[in-house]
C-alpha cells in the first residue's frame, strides 16, 4: 500500500482498529473508542488527528459532522490484505469445520456441507462452483447418436463423477464414427483436461493429420469445451440466501431486489468466483462486487480454488456484506478449500 496516510505503523494500527470496531458494532467509530484498545498511550485528540489523515487518504468517512468514522472500501481492502490475510483459523473453528465435513461421502454431500460451513462462518452466501468444463479431467468418453442427428456425450472423470451434454454438430455422425472417436480419446487422452486435449489435437491436426485421418477433426468438434459447457444452474451450489438478504446493508427494497436477481442469475456469481482460479493469491479477496449488481458495492467476496491431485478444479467462497469478520472468513475459506479437495480425491 503506497498511500501516505498508512505509511506509519501507528496509522495502520489505528485504521485496523477502526475497521475491527466497526465490524463488531456496526456503529461509526469514535476516537475515544479507539484510544481504549490502542496499545500505545495516545490521547483521543491525537487519534482524531490520525483519523482525519485517514479520512483525507480515502480510508474513512463521517456520515455526518458529529459522528465517528466509518471504513470505506479502501479501508476494507487494506484490512483484508494487510491484516486478515495473516490470520490463522481458531482451534474451535478448525475442529468444527472438520467435524462438519468428515462424514460427507458423496460429491453432493461434500458440496452441501461445504456450502453450509461457508454460509455459517460469514453470515452470507456459501458458494461452490463446479470445475469449468475445460478443466474437466477425462477418464473415459462415451458417445451415442440420436435419430435427429444430435449426439449424447458423456465424459467420466476420476472419482466417478461425469458430465453429459447433448450437442447438435454441423454434420451427421454415424455411430461407428462416434465409437472410433471415443476410443481414440480414451486411448490417447485419459487423464488429460479438455483444454490440454484440444491444444494437443490442434498440434496433431497441423503435423499429423494424414496419420489420424478424420479422427482429430471429429474429436475437436465433439469435445470442444465451448460446445460442452454447462449452464450456470448446473455449475453452482449456493447456501445462505436468507442470511445475506437480512443484512442491514441491504435494508432498502430496491437493493434487496437487485441482490436476489443477481443470486438467481447464477452466471454472474460463477464468473466472479472463478477469477480466483487464475489468481496468484491462495485466497482472493474482492471488495465491492459491482459485476453482480449495483448493490454489489456493499458486498465482499472471498474465494479460493480447490484442487484434485495437483490440478486446480473449481472454486468456492463466501459472498457477504463488506462488514464481515475477515480474519475468520479468509482462514475458513482456505481450510474448507483444502478439505473439499481432499474429500473429492477420496471418492
C-alpha positions as CSV (number, residue, x, y, z in Angstrom):
1,X,0.0,0.0,0.0
2,X,1.6,3.3,-1.1
3,X,-1.0,5.7,0.3
4,X,0.8,8.3,2.5
5,X,-1.9,8.0,5.2
6,X,-0.9,4.5,6.1
7,X,2.9,4.7,5.8
8,X,3.3,4.9,9.5
9,X,2.8,1.9,11.7
10,X,0.7,3.8,14.1
11,X,-1.7,4.9,11.4
12,X,-2.0,1.4,10.1
13,X,-2.8,0.1,13.6
14,X,-5.4,2.8,14.2
15,X,-7.0,2.0,10.8
16,X,-7.1,-1.7,11.6
17,X,-8.7,-1.0,15.0
18,X,-11.3,1.3,13.4
19,X,-12.2,-1.5,10.9
20,X,-12.4,-4.1,13.7
21,X,-14.5,-1.9,15.9
22,X,-16.9,-1.1,13.1
23,X,-17.3,-4.8,12.1
24,X,-18.1,-5.6,15.7
25,X,-20.6,-2.8,16.4
26,X,-21.9,-1.5,13.1
27,X,-21.7,2.0,14.5
28,X,-19.5,4.9,13.5
29,X,-16.2,4.7,15.5
30,X,-15.1,7.5,17.8
31,X,-11.5,8.4,18.7
32,X,-12.3,7.6,22.3
33,X,-13.3,4.0,21.4
34,X,-10.0,3.6,19.6
35,X,-8.0,5.0,22.5
36,X,-9.4,2.3,24.8
37,X,-8.0,-0.5,22.6
38,X,-4.8,1.1,21.3
39,X,-1.6,-0.4,22.7
40,X,0.2,2.9,23.0
41,X,-0.8,5.8,25.2
42,X,-2.4,8.3,22.8
43,X,-4.9,10.9,23.7
44,X,-8.3,10.9,21.8
45,X,-7.1,14.2,20.3
46,X,-4.0,12.6,18.7
47,X,-6.1,9.7,17.5
48,X,-8.6,12.2,16.0
49,X,-5.7,13.8,14.0
50,X,-4.7,10.4,12.6
51,X,-8.3,9.6,11.8
52,X,-8.6,12.9,9.9
53,X,-5.5,12.0,7.9
54,X,-7.0,8.6,7.1
55,X,-10.2,10.3,6.0
56,X,-8.1,12.6,3.7
57,X,-6.5,9.4,2.4
58,X,-9.8,7.9,1.4
59,X,-9.9,5.2,4.1
60,X,-12.6,6.7,6.4
61,X,-15.6,8.9,6.2
62,X,-18.0,10.6,8.5
63,X,-21.7,10.0,8.0
64,X,-22.3,13.5,9.5
65,X,-20.2,16.1,11.3
66,X,-20.7,15.0,14.9
67,X,-20.4,11.3,14.1
68,X,-17.4,8.9,14.4
69,X,-15.8,7.4,11.3
70,X,-16.9,4.5,9.1
71,X,-14.5,2.4,6.9
72,X,-14.5,2.9,3.1
73,X,-13.9,0.1,0.6
74,X,-10.3,1.1,0.6
75,X,-10.1,0.5,4.3
76,X,-11.6,-2.9,4.0
77,X,-9.1,-3.8,1.2
78,X,-6.3,-2.7,3.4
79,X,-7.6,-4.7,6.3
80,X,-8.3,-7.8,4.3
81,X,-4.9,-7.8,2.5
82,X,-2.6,-6.5,5.2
83,X,-4.2,-7.7,8.5
84,X,-6.7,-10.5,8.0
85,X,-4.6,-12.4,5.4
86,X,-2.1,-13.1,8.2
87,X,-4.7,-14.6,10.5
88,X,-4.9,-18.3,11.4
89,X,-8.0,-20.3,12.0
90,X,-9.0,-20.8,15.6
91,X,-8.8,-24.3,17.1
92,X,-12.6,-24.2,17.6
93,X,-13.4,-23.3,14.0
94,X,-10.9,-25.9,12.7
95,X,-12.4,-28.7,14.8
96,X,-16.0,-27.6,13.9
97,X,-15.3,-27.4,10.1
98,X,-13.5,-30.7,10.1
99,X,-16.4,-32.3,12.0
100,X,-18.9,-30.9,9.5
101,X,-17.0,-32.1,6.5
102,X,-15.8,-35.5,7.8
103,X,-19.0,-37.6,7.5
104,X,-19.8,-36.5,3.9
105,X,-19.3,-39.4,1.5
106,X,-20.7,-38.3,-1.9
107,X,-19.9,-35.3,-4.1
108,X,-23.4,-33.9,-3.3
109,X,-22.9,-34.3,0.4
110,X,-19.5,-32.8,0.4
111,X,-20.7,-29.8,-1.6
112,X,-23.7,-29.3,0.7
113,X,-21.6,-29.4,3.8
114,X,-19.0,-27.0,2.4
115,X,-21.7,-24.6,1.4
116,X,-23.3,-24.7,4.8
117,X,-19.9,-24.2,6.6
118,X,-19.1,-21.2,4.5
119,X,-22.5,-19.6,5.0
120,X,-22.3,-20.1,8.7
121,X,-18.9,-18.5,9.2
122,X,-19.8,-15.5,7.1
123,X,-23.5,-14.9,7.7
124,X,-23.6,-14.6,4.0
125,X,-23.6,-16.9,1.0
126,X,-21.5,-20.1,0.8
127,X,-20.9,-20.8,-2.9
128,X,-19.4,-23.8,-4.6
129,X,-18.6,-23.7,-8.3
130,X,-18.0,-27.0,-10.2
131,X,-14.9,-27.1,-12.4
132,X,-15.3,-25.3,-15.8
133,X,-15.7,-27.9,-18.4
134,X,-12.4,-27.0,-19.9
135,X,-10.7,-28.1,-16.7
136,X,-12.6,-31.4,-16.5
137,X,-10.1,-34.4,-16.4
138,X,-11.2,-37.1,-18.8
139,X,-11.1,-40.7,-17.7
140,X,-13.5,-42.2,-20.2
141,X,-15.7,-40.8,-23.0
142,X,-18.8,-42.3,-24.4
143,X,-20.9,-41.1,-27.3
144,X,-24.3,-42.0,-28.9
145,X,-26.1,-40.8,-31.9
146,X,-29.8,-39.8,-31.7
147,X,-32.3,-40.2,-34.6
148,X,-32.4,-36.4,-35.2
149,X,-28.6,-36.1,-35.7
150,X,-27.8,-34.9,-32.2
151,X,-25.1,-36.6,-30.2
152,X,-25.1,-37.6,-26.5
153,X,-21.6,-37.1,-25.0
154,X,-20.8,-38.4,-21.5
155,X,-17.4,-37.6,-20.0
156,X,-16.4,-39.5,-16.9
157,X,-13.7,-38.1,-14.5
158,X,-11.6,-39.8,-11.8
159,X,-13.7,-40.5,-8.7
160,X,-16.8,-41.5,-10.6
161,X,-18.2,-38.1,-11.5
162,X,-19.5,-37.5,-15.0
163,X,-20.6,-34.6,-17.2
164,X,-23.1,-35.2,-20.0
165,X,-24.3,-33.0,-22.8
166,X,-26.5,-33.3,-25.9
167,X,-25.0,-31.4,-28.8
168,X,-26.0,-30.7,-32.4
169,X,-22.9,-31.0,-34.6
170,X,-22.7,-29.3,-38.0
171,X,-22.8,-32.7,-39.7
172,X,-24.3,-36.1,-39.1
173,X,-22.0,-38.6,-37.3
174,X,-22.6,-42.3,-37.6
175,X,-22.4,-44.5,-34.5
176,X,-19.3,-46.1,-35.9
177,X,-17.6,-42.7,-36.2
178,X,-18.6,-41.8,-32.6
179,X,-17.3,-45.1,-31.3
180,X,-14.0,-44.6,-33.1
181,X,-13.7,-41.0,-31.8
182,X,-14.4,-42.1,-28.2
183,X,-12.0,-44.9,-28.5
184,X,-9.3,-42.5,-29.8
185,X,-9.8,-40.2,-26.9
186,X,-9.8,-43.0,-24.3
187,X,-6.6,-44.5,-25.6
188,X,-4.6,-41.3,-26.0
189,X,-6.0,-38.7,-23.6
190,X,-7.2,-40.4,-20.4
191,X,-6.0,-38.2,-17.5
192,X,-5.9,-35.1,-19.6
193,X,-8.1,-32.0,-19.2
194,X,-10.3,-30.9,-22.2
195,X,-8.2,-27.8,-22.5
196,X,-5.0,-29.8,-22.8
197,X,-6.7,-32.3,-25.2
198,X,-7.8,-29.5,-27.5
199,X,-4.4,-28.0,-27.6
200,X,-2.7,-31.3,-28.4
201,X,-5.3,-32.1,-31.1
202,X,-4.7,-28.8,-32.8
203,X,-0.9,-29.6,-32.9
204,X,-1.6,-33.0,-34.3
205,X,-4.0,-31.5,-36.9
206,X,-1.2,-29.3,-38.1
207,X,1.5,-32.0,-38.1
208,X,0.0,-35.5,-38.3
209,X,-3.4,-35.0,-39.9
210,X,-2.9,-37.8,-42.5
211,X,-2.0,-40.4,-39.8
212,X,-5.2,-39.9,-37.9
213,X,-7.4,-39.0,-40.9
214,X,-10.8,-37.6,-39.7
215,X,-10.4,-38.7,-36.1
216,X,-8.8,-35.4,-35.0
217,X,-11.4,-33.2,-36.6
218,X,-14.2,-35.3,-35.1
219,X,-12.6,-35.1,-31.6
220,X,-12.2,-31.4,-31.9
221,X,-15.8,-31.0,-32.9
222,X,-17.3,-33.2,-30.3
223,X,-15.1,-32.3,-27.3
224,X,-14.9,-28.5,-27.8
225,X,-15.2,-27.1,-24.3
226,X,-17.2,-24.1,-25.6
227,X,-19.8,-26.5,-27.0
228,X,-19.9,-28.8,-23.9
229,X,-20.0,-26.0,-21.3
230,X,-23.0,-26.4,-19.0
231,X,-25.4,-23.7,-17.9
232,X,-24.6,-21.8,-14.6
233,X,-27.5,-23.6,-12.8
234,X,-25.7,-26.9,-13.1
235,X,-22.3,-25.4,-12.2
236,X,-23.1,-23.7,-8.9
237,X,-24.4,-24.5,-5.4
238,X,-25.5,-21.6,-3.2
239,X,-26.3,-21.8,0.6
240,X,-27.4,-19.0,2.9
241,X,-29.5,-16.6,0.8
242,X,-31.8,-15.8,3.7
243,X,-28.9,-14.6,5.8
244,X,-27.4,-12.2,3.3
245,X,-30.7,-10.5,2.3
246,X,-31.4,-10.0,6.0
247,X,-28.1,-8.0,6.5
248,X,-28.7,-4.3,7.4
249,X,-26.6,-3.2,4.3
250,X,-29.5,-4.3,2.1
251,X,-32.4,-2.8,4.1
252,X,-33.8,-1.0,1.0
253,X,-36.3,-2.9,-1.1
254,X,-34.6,-1.9,-4.4
255,X,-31.2,-3.2,-3.2
256,X,-32.6,-6.4,-1.9
257,X,-34.4,-7.0,-5.2
258,X,-31.2,-6.4,-7.2
259,X,-29.3,-8.8,-4.9
260,X,-31.9,-11.5,-5.2
261,X,-31.9,-11.1,-9.0
262,X,-28.1,-11.4,-9.1
263,X,-28.2,-14.6,-7.0
264,X,-30.8,-16.0,-9.3
265,X,-28.8,-15.2,-12.4
266,X,-26.0,-17.5,-11.3
267,X,-23.7,-16.8,-14.3
268,X,-22.6,-13.6,-12.6
269,X,-21.6,-15.4,-9.4
270,X,-19.7,-18.0,-11.4
271,X,-17.6,-15.5,-13.4
272,X,-16.7,-13.5,-10.3
273,X,-15.9,-16.6,-8.2
274,X,-13.8,-18.3,-10.8
275,X,-11.5,-15.3,-11.0
276,X,-9.7,-16.9,-8.1
277,X,-8.6,-19.9,-10.2
278,X,-6.1,-17.9,-12.2
279,X,-5.1,-15.5,-9.3
280,X,-1.6,-15.8,-7.8
281,X,-3.1,-15.3,-4.4
282,X,-4.1,-18.5,-2.5
283,X,-7.3,-16.7,-1.2
284,X,-8.7,-13.9,-3.4
285,X,-10.5,-11.0,-1.6
286,X,-12.6,-8.7,-3.7
287,X,-14.3,-5.7,-2.1
288,X,-17.2,-4.1,-4.0
289,X,-18.6,-6.6,-6.4
290,X,-20.4,-4.4,-8.9
291,X,-20.2,-7.1,-11.6
292,X,-23.0,-8.8,-9.7
293,X,-25.4,-5.8,-9.2
294,X,-25.4,-2.1,-8.1
295,X,-26.0,-3.4,-4.6
296,X,-22.6,-5.2,-5.1
297,X,-20.7,-2.1,-3.9
298,X,-21.7,-3.3,-0.3
299,X,-20.5,-6.8,-0.9
300,X,-17.2,-8.6,-0.5
301,X,-16.2,-12.0,-2.0
302,X,-13.6,-14.2,-0.5
303,X,-12.7,-17.2,-2.7
304,X,-10.2,-19.9,-3.3
305,X,-9.7,-22.7,-5.9
306,X,-9.9,-26.3,-4.8
307,X,-7.7,-28.9,-6.3
308,X,-7.9,-32.6,-7.1
309,X,-4.4,-34.0,-7.1
310,X,-2.2,-31.3,-8.4
311,X,-4.8,-29.7,-10.7
312,X,-7.0,-26.7,-9.9
313,X,-10.6,-27.7,-10.4
314,X,-13.4,-25.4,-9.4
315,X,-13.7,-22.7,-6.8
316,X,-15.6,-21.9,-3.6
317,X,-16.0,-19.0,-1.4
318,X,-18.1,-16.5,0.6
319,X,-20.2,-13.6,-0.6
320,X,-21.3,-11.3,2.2
321,X,-21.6,-7.7,3.4
322,X,-18.3,-5.7,3.4
323,X,-18.8,-5.6,7.2
324,X,-17.8,-9.2,7.9
325,X,-15.3,-10.9,10.1
326,X,-12.5,-11.1,7.5
327,X,-9.9,-12.8,9.7
328,X,-12.3,-15.7,10.4
329,X,-13.7,-15.8,6.8
330,X,-10.4,-15.8,5.0
331,X,-8.9,-18.5,7.1
332,X,-12.1,-20.6,6.9
333,X,-12.3,-20.3,3.1
334,X,-8.7,-21.5,2.8
335,X,-9.3,-24.5,5.1
336,X,-12.6,-25.5,3.5
337,X,-11.0,-25.4,0.1
338,X,-8.2,-27.8,1.4
339,X,-10.7,-30.2,2.9
340,X,-13.0,-30.1,-0.1
341,X,-10.3,-31.1,-2.5
342,X,-9.1,-33.8,-0.1
343,X,-12.7,-35.2,0.2
344,X,-13.2,-35.2,-3.6
345,X,-9.9,-37.1,-4.0
346,X,-11.2,-39.9,-1.8
347,X,-14.4,-40.5,-3.8
